[in-house]
Amino acid sequence: MAAVSEPGIAEGTTAETRGHEIRTADLVATALTRYAQAFATFGSMALIAAIFPALVVIALREADARPEIIVTIGSFAAAAAALALAGAMTAFIGKRLRATLPGIVATALLVAPPFGVIGLLHLAGIFVVPLLLAPLGLAPVAVGAGDGAGVAALRRALRLCGQGGYRRSLVPCAITASFAAILFLAFGIALSPLGGRARVIATLVVWAAVAWPIAGLMLRSLYGALSGRLVVRLRA
Protein backbone atom coordinates (compact mmCIF):
# COMPACT_ATOMS: atom_id res chain seq x y z
CA MET A 1 0.00 0.00 0.00
CA ALA A 2 1.32 3.46 -0.86
CA ALA A 3 1.83 6.08 1.82
CA VAL A 4 2.83 9.69 1.35
CA SER A 5 4.98 11.45 3.90
CA GLU A 6 8.05 13.52 4.54
CA PRO A 7 11.52 12.24 5.43
CA GLY A 8 11.70 10.49 8.75
CA ILE A 9 7.95 9.93 9.15
CA ALA A 10 7.05 6.65 7.48
CA GLU A 11 7.94 3.28 8.96
CA GLY A 12 8.24 -0.08 7.31
CA THR A 13 9.48 1.57 4.14
CA THR A 14 10.29 -0.66 1.16
CA ALA A 15 10.77 2.02 -1.50
CA GLU A 16 10.50 5.75 -1.91
CA THR A 17 10.19 8.37 -4.61
CA ARG A 18 10.78 12.10 -4.56
CA GLY A 19 11.00 15.11 -6.83
CA HIS A 20 9.97 14.54 -10.42
CA GLU A 21 9.03 10.91 -9.71
CA ILE A 22 6.09 11.91 -7.52
CA ARG A 23 2.72 11.61 -9.26
CA THR A 24 -0.21 13.99 -9.07
CA ALA A 25 -2.17 11.30 -7.23
CA ASP A 26 0.50 11.32 -4.53
CA LEU A 27 0.15 15.07 -4.12
CA VAL A 28 -3.60 14.69 -3.66
CA ALA A 29 -3.07 11.85 -1.17
CA THR A 30 -0.62 13.94 0.83
CA ALA A 31 -3.00 16.90 1.02
CA LEU A 32 -6.02 14.81 2.01
CA THR A 33 -4.02 12.85 4.59
CA ARG A 34 -2.78 16.04 6.21
CA TYR A 35 -6.30 17.49 6.17
CA ALA A 36 -7.74 14.38 7.81
CA GLN A 37 -5.11 14.53 10.55
CA ALA A 38 -6.04 18.05 11.66
CA PHE A 39 -9.20 19.12 9.83
CA ALA A 40 -10.60 20.94 12.85
CA THR A 41 -7.42 22.97 13.32
CA PHE A 42 -7.08 23.82 9.64
CA GLY A 43 -10.78 24.61 9.37
CA SER A 44 -10.51 27.02 12.29
CA MET A 45 -7.49 28.66 10.70
CA ALA A 46 -9.46 29.05 7.47
CA LEU A 47 -12.38 30.73 9.22
CA ILE A 48 -10.01 33.15 10.94
CA ALA A 49 -8.42 33.96 7.57
CA ALA A 50 -11.86 34.44 6.00
CA ILE A 51 -12.62 37.28 8.41
CA PHE A 52 -10.41 39.59 6.33
CA PRO A 53 -12.30 39.34 3.01
CA ALA A 54 -15.62 39.39 4.89
CA LEU A 55 -14.75 42.69 6.54
CA VAL A 56 -13.50 44.10 3.24
CA VAL A 57 -16.75 43.27 1.46
CA ILE A 58 -18.85 44.64 4.32
CA ALA A 59 -16.88 47.89 4.27
CA LEU A 60 -17.27 48.24 0.50
CA ARG A 61 -21.02 47.64 0.72
CA GLU A 62 -21.36 50.22 3.46
CA ALA A 63 -19.48 52.67 1.22
CA ASP A 64 -21.91 51.96 -1.66
CA ALA A 65 -19.06 50.86 -3.92
CA ARG A 66 -19.89 49.76 -7.46
CA PRO A 67 -20.47 46.00 -7.93
CA GLU A 68 -17.36 45.54 -10.06
CA ILE A 69 -15.26 47.24 -7.38
CA ILE A 70 -16.69 44.95 -4.72
CA VAL A 71 -15.99 41.88 -6.85
CA THR A 72 -12.43 42.92 -7.70
CA ILE A 73 -11.33 44.01 -4.25
CA GLY A 74 -13.30 41.24 -2.57
CA SER A 75 -11.64 38.64 -4.80
CA PHE A 76 -8.23 40.13 -4.03
CA ALA A 77 -8.92 39.96 -0.29
CA ALA A 78 -10.22 36.39 -0.54
CA ALA A 79 -7.19 35.29 -2.57
CA ALA A 80 -4.82 36.96 -0.13
CA ALA A 81 -6.53 35.24 2.79
CA ALA A 82 -6.57 31.81 1.12
CA LEU A 83 -2.92 32.05 0.04
CA ALA A 84 -1.89 33.28 3.49
CA LEU A 85 -3.68 30.25 4.91
CA ALA A 86 -1.63 27.96 2.65
CA GLY A 87 1.56 29.50 3.95
CA ALA A 88 0.33 29.48 7.54
CA MET A 89 -0.56 25.77 7.41
CA THR A 90 2.86 25.01 5.97
CA ALA A 91 4.48 26.96 8.79
CA PHE A 92 2.18 25.34 11.38
CA ILE A 93 3.17 21.86 10.24
CA GLY A 94 6.84 22.90 10.32
CA LYS A 95 6.41 24.54 13.75
CA ARG A 96 7.53 27.96 12.55
CA LEU A 97 4.19 29.80 12.35
CA ARG A 98 4.95 32.56 14.86
CA ALA A 99 8.25 33.45 13.23
CA THR A 100 6.99 33.46 9.64
CA LEU A 101 3.40 34.73 9.90
CA PRO A 102 4.16 38.42 9.15
CA GLY A 103 6.13 37.41 6.06
CA ILE A 104 3.40 35.04 4.97
CA VAL A 105 0.74 37.74 5.14
CA ALA A 106 2.92 40.30 3.37
CA THR A 107 3.78 37.84 0.60
CA ALA A 108 0.15 36.82 0.14
CA LEU A 109 -0.83 40.48 -0.25
CA LEU A 110 2.00 40.90 -2.76
CA VAL A 111 0.89 38.09 -5.08
CA ALA A 112 -2.91 38.35 -4.69
CA PRO A 113 -3.77 41.34 -6.98
CA PRO A 114 -3.96 39.28 -10.22
CA PHE A 115 -6.59 37.06 -8.61
CA GLY A 116 -8.68 40.15 -7.90
CA VAL A 117 -8.80 40.93 -11.60
CA ILE A 118 -9.73 37.32 -12.35
CA GLY A 119 -12.72 37.74 -10.03
CA LEU A 120 -14.40 39.81 -12.73
CA LEU A 121 -14.59 36.65 -14.86
CA HIS A 122 -16.79 34.96 -12.23
CA LEU A 123 -17.02 31.18 -12.84
CA ALA A 124 -14.97 31.50 -16.03
CA GLY A 125 -12.05 32.42 -13.79
CA ILE A 126 -11.65 28.75 -12.93
CA PHE A 127 -9.89 28.33 -16.27
CA VAL A 128 -7.38 31.09 -15.47
CA VAL A 129 -6.68 30.49 -11.79
CA PRO A 130 -4.64 27.29 -12.37
CA LEU A 131 -2.31 29.25 -14.64
CA LEU A 132 -1.43 31.60 -11.76
CA LEU A 133 -1.42 29.29 -8.74
CA ALA A 134 2.11 28.38 -9.75
CA PRO A 135 4.18 30.40 -9.12
CA LEU A 136 2.05 33.04 -7.33
CA GLY A 137 0.29 30.59 -5.03
CA LEU A 138 3.56 28.91 -4.11
CA ALA A 139 5.21 32.10 -2.82
CA PRO A 140 3.41 32.21 0.58
CA VAL A 141 4.09 28.48 0.93
CA ALA A 142 7.78 29.21 0.40
CA VAL A 143 7.61 31.65 3.33
CA GLY A 144 5.93 29.04 5.49
CA ALA A 145 8.65 26.58 4.54
CA GLY A 146 11.31 29.04 5.71
CA ASP A 147 12.57 29.89 2.22
CA GLY A 148 12.48 33.68 2.40
CA ALA A 149 9.66 36.23 2.29
CA GLY A 150 8.20 38.82 -0.04
CA VAL A 151 10.08 39.19 -3.33
CA ALA A 152 12.62 36.57 -2.26
CA ALA A 153 9.84 33.99 -1.77
CA LEU A 154 8.35 34.88 -5.14
CA ARG A 155 11.73 34.42 -6.79
CA ARG A 156 12.04 31.05 -5.08
CA ALA A 157 8.64 30.01 -6.46
CA LEU A 158 9.61 31.22 -9.93
CA ARG A 159 12.81 29.18 -9.85
CA LEU A 160 10.89 26.06 -8.88
CA CYS A 161 8.53 26.62 -11.80
CA GLY A 162 11.45 26.71 -14.20
CA GLN A 163 12.87 23.70 -16.03
CA GLY A 164 9.50 22.04 -16.50
CA GLY A 165 8.20 22.74 -13.01
CA TYR A 166 5.47 25.06 -14.26
CA ARG A 167 4.20 22.56 -16.80
CA ARG A 168 4.20 19.87 -14.14
CA SER A 169 2.22 22.08 -11.77
CA LEU A 170 -0.66 22.77 -14.16
CA VAL A 171 -2.56 19.52 -13.53
CA PRO A 172 -2.36 19.72 -9.70
CA CYS A 173 -3.36 23.39 -9.82
CA ALA A 174 -6.26 22.63 -12.18
CA ILE A 175 -7.43 19.88 -9.83
CA THR A 176 -7.21 22.27 -6.89
CA ALA A 177 -9.24 25.01 -8.59
CA SER A 178 -11.82 22.56 -9.97
CA PHE A 179 -12.24 20.83 -6.61
CA ALA A 180 -12.81 24.17 -4.87
CA ALA A 181 -15.41 25.17 -7.47
CA ILE A 182 -17.21 21.83 -7.20
CA LEU A 183 -17.33 22.09 -3.41
CA PHE A 184 -18.77 25.59 -3.65
CA LEU A 185 -21.55 24.42 -5.95
CA ALA A 186 -22.20 21.32 -3.83
CA PHE A 187 -22.48 23.29 -0.59
CA GLY A 188 -24.70 25.83 -2.32
CA ILE A 189 -27.08 23.08 -3.38
CA ALA A 190 -26.97 21.31 -0.01
CA LEU A 191 -27.76 24.52 1.87
CA SER A 192 -30.45 25.72 -0.56
CA PRO A 193 -33.26 25.12 2.00
CA LEU A 194 -31.93 28.06 3.99
CA GLY A 195 -32.69 30.48 1.15
CA GLY A 196 -31.73 34.11 0.67
CA ARG A 197 -28.72 35.71 2.31
CA ALA A 198 -28.53 33.01 5.00
CA ARG A 199 -27.81 30.44 2.29
CA VAL A 200 -25.07 32.58 0.76
CA ILE A 201 -23.36 33.21 4.09
CA ALA A 202 -23.63 29.59 5.21
CA THR A 203 -22.26 28.36 1.89
CA LEU A 204 -19.28 30.71 2.03
CA VAL A 205 -18.48 29.78 5.64
CA VAL A 206 -18.62 26.02 5.09
CA TRP A 207 -16.79 26.30 1.77
CA ALA A 208 -13.96 28.35 3.28
CA ALA A 209 -13.61 25.95 6.21
CA VAL A 210 -13.28 22.91 3.93
CA ALA A 211 -12.05 24.00 0.49
CA TRP A 212 -9.43 26.53 1.55
CA PRO A 213 -7.43 24.13 3.77
CA ILE A 214 -7.46 21.34 1.18
CA ALA A 215 -6.40 23.74 -1.59
CA GLY A 216 -3.66 25.16 0.62
CA LEU A 217 -2.38 21.70 1.48
CA MET A 218 -2.34 20.85 -2.23
CA LEU A 219 -0.07 23.85 -2.81
CA ARG A 220 2.11 22.70 0.06
CA SER A 221 2.39 19.23 -1.47
CA LEU A 222 3.23 20.72 -4.86
CA TYR A 223 5.90 22.94 -3.32
CA GLY A 224 7.37 19.92 -1.56
CA ALA A 225 7.48 17.94 -4.79
CA LEU A 226 9.07 20.74 -6.80
CA SER A 227 11.63 21.48 -4.09
CA GLY A 228 12.46 17.83 -3.49
CA ARG A 229 11.33 17.87 0.15
CA LEU A 230 8.28 15.66 -0.29
CA VAL A 231 8.94 11.92 -0.22
CA VAL A 232 6.51 9.18 -1.20
CA ARG A 233 7.20 5.95 0.63
CA LEU A 234 5.75 2.51 -0.03
CA ARG A 235 4.72 0.38 2.89
CA ALA A 236 4.24 -3.33 2.67
C-alpha positions in Angstrom: 0.0 0.0 0.0 1.3 3.5 -0.9 1.8 6.1 1.8 2.8 9.7 1.4 5.0 11.4 3.9 8.0 13.5 4.5 11.5 12.2 5.4 11.7 10.5 8.8 7.9 9.9 9.1 7.1 6.6 7.5 7.9 3.3 9.0 8.2 -0.1 7.3 9.5 1.6 4.1 10.3 -0.7 1.2 10.8 2.0 -1.5 10.5 5.7 -1.9 10.2 8.4 -4.6 10.8 12.1 -4.6 11.0 15.1 -6.8 10.0 14.5 -10.4 9.0 10.9 -9.7 6.1 11.9 -7.5 2.7 11.6 -9.3 -0.2 14.0 -9.1 -2.2 11.3 -7.2 0.5 11.3 -4.5 0.2 15.1 -4.1 -3.6 14.7 -3.7 -3.1 11.8 -1.2 -0.6 13.9 0.8 -3.0 16.9 1.0 -6.0 14.8 2.0 -4.0 12.9 4.6 -2.8 16.0 6.2 -6.3 17.5 6.2 -7.7 14.4 7.8 -5.1 14.5 10.5 -6.0 18.1 11.7 -9.2 19.1 9.8 -10.6 20.9 12.9 -7.4 23.0 13.3 -7.1 23.8 9.6 -10.8 24.6 9.4 -10.5 27.0 12.3 -7.5 28.7 10.7 -9.5 29.0 7.5 -12.4 30.7 9.2 -10.0 33.2 10.9 -8.4 34.0 7.6 -11.9 34.4 6.0 -12.6 37.3 8.4 -10.4 39.6 6.3 -12.3 39.3 3.0 -15.6 39.4 4.9 -14.7 42.7 6.5 -13.5 44.1 3.2 -16.7 43.3 1.5 -18.8 44.6 4.3 -16.9 47.9 4.3 -17.3 48.2 0.5 -21.0 47.6 0.7 -21.4 50.2 3.5 -19.5 52.7 1.2 -21.9 52.0 -1.7 -19.1 50.9 -3.9 -19.9 49.8 -7.5 -20.5 46.0 -7.9 -17.4 45.5 -10.1 -15.3 47.2 -7.4 -16.7 44.9 -4.7 -16.0 41.9 -6.9 -12.4 42.9 -7.7 -11.3 44.0 -4.2 -13.3 41.2 -2.6 -11.6 38.6 -4.8 -8.2 40.1 -4.0 -8.9 40.0 -0.3 -10.2 36.4 -0.5 -7.2 35.3 -2.6 -4.8 37.0 -0.1 -6.5 35.2 2.8 -6.6 31.8 1.1 -2.9 32.1 0.0 -1.9 33.3 3.5 -3.7 30.3 4.9 -1.6 28.0 2.6 1.6 29.5 4.0 0.3 29.5 7.5 -0.6 25.8 7.4 2.9 25.0 6.0 4.5 27.0 8.8 2.2 25.3 11.4 3.2 21.9 10.2 6.8 22.9 10.3 6.4 24.5 13.8 7.5 28.0 12.5 4.2 29.8 12.3 4.9 32.6 14.9 8.3 33.5 13.2 7.0 33.5 9.6 3.4 34.7 9.9 4.2 38.4 9.2 6.1 37.4 6.1 3.4 35.0 5.0 0.7 37.7 5.1 2.9 40.3 3.4 3.8 37.8 0.6 0.1 36.8 0.1 -0.8 40.5 -0.3 2.0 40.9 -2.8 0.9 38.1 -5.1 -2.9 38.4 -4.7 -3.8 41.3 -7.0 -4.0 39.3 -10.2 -6.6 37.1 -8.6 -8.7 40.2 -7.9 -8.8 40.9 -11.6 -9.7 37.3 -12.4 -12.7 37.7 -10.0 -14.4 39.8 -12.7 -14.6 36.7 -14.9 -16.8 35.0 -12.2 -17.0 31.2 -12.8 -15.0 31.5 -16.0 -12.0 32.4 -13.8 -11.6 28.7 -12.9 -9.9 28.3 -16.3 -7.4 31.1 -15.5 -6.7 30.5 -11.8 -4.6 27.3 -12.4 -2.3 29.2 -14.6 -1.4 31.6 -11.8 -1.4 29.3 -8.7 2.1 28.4 -9.8 4.2 30.4 -9.1 2.0 33.0 -7.3 0.3 30.6 -5.0 3.6 28.9 -4.1 5.2 32.1 -2.8 3.4 32.2 0.6 4.1 28.5 0.9 7.8 29.2 0.4 7.6 31.6 3.3 5.9 29.0 5.5 8.7 26.6 4.5 11.3 29.0 5.7 12.6 29.9 2.2 12.5 33.7 2.4 9.7 36.2 2.3 8.2 38.8 0.0 10.1 39.2 -3.3 12.6 36.6 -2.3 9.8 34.0 -1.8 8.3 34.9 -5.1 11.7 34.4 -6.8 12.0 31.0 -5.1 8.6 30.0 -6.5 9.6 31.2 -9.9 12.8 29.2 -9.9 10.9 26.1 -8.9 8.5 26.6 -11.8 11.5 26.7 -14.2 12.9 23.7 -16.0 9.5 22.0 -16.5 8.2 22.7 -13.0 5.5 25.1 -14.3 4.2 22.6 -16.8 4.2 19.9 -14.1 2.2 22.1 -11.8 -0.7 22.8 -14.2 -2.6 19.5 -13.5 -2.4 19.7 -9.7 -3.4 23.4 -9.8 -6.3 22.6 -12.2 -7.4 19.9 -9.8 -7.2 22.3 -6.9 -9.2 25.0 -8.6 -11.8 22.6 -10.0 -12.2 20.8 -6.6 -12.8 24.2 -4.9 -15.4 25.2 -7.5 -17.2 21.8 -7.2 -17.3 22.1 -3.4 -18.8 25.6 -3.6 -21.6 24.4 -5.9 -22.2 21.3 -3.8 -22.5 23.3 -0.6 -24.7 25.8 -2.3 -27.1 23.1 -3.4 -27.0 21.3 0.0 -27.8 24.5 1.9 -30.4 25.7 -0.6 -33.3 25.1 2.0 -31.9 28.1 4.0 -32.7 30.5 1.1 -31.7 34.1 0.7 -28.7 35.7 2.3 -28.5 33.0 5.0 -27.8 30.4 2.3 -25.1 32.6 0.8 -23.4 33.2 4.1 -23.6 29.6 5.2 -22.3 28.4 1.9 -19.3 30.7 2.0 -18.5 29.8 5.6 -18.6 26.0 5.1 -16.8 26.3 1.8 -14.0 28.3 3.3 -13.6 25.9 6.2 -13.3 22.9 3.9 -12.0 24.0 0.5 -9.4 26.5 1.6 -7.4 24.1 3.8 -7.5 21.3 1.2 -6.4 23.7 -1.6 -3.7 25.2 0.6 -2.4 21.7 1.5 -2.3 20.8 -2.2 -0.1 23.8 -2.8 2.1 22.7 0.1 2.4 19.2 -1.5 3.2 20.7 -4.9 5.9 22.9 -3.3 7.4 19.9 -1.6 7.5 17.9 -4.8 9.1 20.7 -6.8 11.6 21.5 -4.1 12.5 17.8 -3.5 11.3 17.9 0.1 8.3 15.7 -0.3 8.9 11.9 -0.2 6.5 9.2 -1.2 7.2 5.9 0.6 5.7 2.5 0.0 4.7 0.4 2.9 4.2 -3.3 2.7 
